[in-house]
Amino acid sequence: MCAFFTEVAHILKIGKGKRSLQEMFKTVLGIEEVDESKSFKDLGGDSLSFVAMSIELEDIFDELPEKWEEMTIKELLLLSEAKQETGL
């Protein structure tokens, strides 16, 4: 099996629990620290990690926010909190 698909399968397996956005970004991008003022693109996301992160974010948002990869982590956090508060 391709290494990418192995990684996606791993992420899906561990991604079903409640994890923070920061933890999702750390896992998908293989980084230790997440700067909330940075976006997926800023943190070095590529086309393969885009797919994996999209799968992760669908657990939070149901429908992915348009251009989520350009939003800062902080913006995604605020959007996630607003979704939880309104139940939408």
Secondary structure as UniProt FT lines:
FT   HELIX           3..14
FT   TURN            15..16
FT   HELIX           21..29
FT   TURN            36..37
FT   TURN            40..44
FT   HELIX           47..61
FT   TURN            66..67
FT   HELIX           68..70
FT   HELIX           73..86
//
